[in-house]
Amino acid sequence: MRWNLEWLRTVKAIYETNTLTAAAQELFIFQAGVSLHLNSLEAYTGYPAFPTTRLLVLPTLRLA
């Protein structure tokens, strides 16, 4: 499997908006699509991109 540019666009949108919902709106995709991109990236790298809370996501040092 190779890096997917959409994963990186999604991570950028999550980082800038701090929520998956706002990132989905910015990217004009469903929230499920944002979650899928994020899960795919984390599975590919083996590291969590963002430790999540109920209200926002925070970048880890590995991808920030």
Long-range contacts (C-beta under 8 A, 24 or more apart in sequence): 1-44, 3-44, 4-37, 4-40, 4-41, 6-37, 7-37, 7-38, 7-40, 7-41, 7-44, 8-41, 10-34, 10-37, 10-38, 10-41, 11-37, 11-38, 11-41, 11-49, 11-63, 14-38, 14-49, 14-50, 14-57, 15-50, 15-59, 15-64, 18-56, 18-57, 18-58, 19-55, 19-56, 19-57, 20-57
